[in-house]
Amino acid sequence: MNKRKKKLKIINQDEGAMVLDKSRGIYFQVNATGVLMLEGLSKGMTVKELALELEKTFFLDKKQAEIDVNQFMDLLKEMKLA
């Protein structure tokens, strides 16, 4: 199976970022949490590592951080970005 490499451009803004998928010409907006997760994924962080980073950065409890990461990953899959 030949997968196209996704080329995402993240344009930081005050409350998050605009993300452009250059390979398909679509864009979407994410909040600060989404920016942190996208940057972490680009560095090869695992889901567990992302949840831990959310806990520390945004003072979330472990369960909420895990829920947020899983929902974000589901969204990326739905958008065919993961």
C-alpha positions as CSV (number, residue, x, y, z in Angstrom):
1,M,0.0,0.0,0.0
2,N,1.4,3.4,-1.0
3,K,0.6,6.1,1.6
4,R,0.9,9.7,0.8
5,K,3.1,11.6,3.3
6,K,1.0,14.3,5.0
7,K,2.6,17.7,4.8
8,L,1.1,19.8,7.6
9,K,2.0,23.4,8.1
10,I,1.1,24.8,11.6
11,I,0.5,28.6,11.8
12,N,0.5,29.6,15.4
13,Q,-2.0,32.1,16.6
14,D,-2.9,33.6,20.0
15,E,-5.3,30.9,21.1
16,G,-4.0,27.9,19.1
17,A,-3.1,27.5,15.5
18,M,-4.3,27.0,11.9
19,V,-3.2,23.8,10.4
20,L,-2.9,23.4,6.6
21,D,-2.7,20.0,5.1
22,K,-0.7,20.8,2.0
23,S,-1.2,17.4,0.4
24,R,-5.0,17.9,0.2
25,G,-5.4,21.7,0.4
26,I,-7.5,21.7,3.5
27,Y,-7.1,23.5,6.7
28,F,-8.5,23.4,10.2
29,Q,-8.0,25.2,13.5
30,V,-6.8,23.7,16.8
31,N,-6.5,25.1,20.3
32,A,-3.4,25.2,22.4
33,T,-4.0,21.6,23.4
34,G,-4.2,20.5,19.8
35,V,-0.9,22.4,19.0
36,L,0.9,20.6,21.8
37,M,-0.4,17.2,20.6
38,L,0.5,17.9,16.9
39,E,4.0,19.0,17.8
40,G,4.4,16.0,20.1
41,L,3.2,13.6,17.3
42,S,5.7,15.2,14.9
43,K,8.5,14.4,17.4
44,G,7.3,10.8,17.7
45,M,5.6,11.0,21.1
46,T,3.3,8.1,22.0
47,V,-0.3,8.5,23.2
48,K,0.8,7.9,26.8
49,E,3.6,10.5,26.5
50,L,1.1,13.0,25.0
51,A,-1.3,12.5,27.9
52,L,1.5,13.0,30.4
53,E,2.5,16.2,28.7
54,L,-1.1,17.5,28.8
55,E,-1.3,16.7,32.5
56,K,1.8,18.7,33.2
57,T,1.2,21.6,30.8
58,F,-2.5,22.2,31.4
59,F,-2.9,20.7,34.9
60,L,-5.3,18.0,33.9
61,D,-6.0,14.9,35.8
62,K,-4.7,11.7,34.2
63,K,-8.1,10.4,33.0
64,Q,-9.1,13.7,31.4
65,A,-5.7,13.9,29.6
66,E,-6.1,10.4,28.2
67,I,-9.6,11.2,27.0
68,D,-8.5,14.3,25.3
69,V,-5.6,12.6,23.5
70,N,-7.8,9.7,22.4
71,Q,-10.5,12.0,21.1
72,F,-7.8,14.1,19.2
73,M,-6.3,10.9,17.7
74,D,-9.8,9.8,16.6
75,L,-10.4,13.1,15.0
76,L,-7.0,12.9,13.1
77,K,-8.0,9.4,11.9
78,E,-11.4,10.6,10.8
79,M,-9.7,13.4,8.8
80,K,-7.2,10.8,7.4
81,L,-4.3,12.6,9.0
82,A,-3.2,9.7,11.2
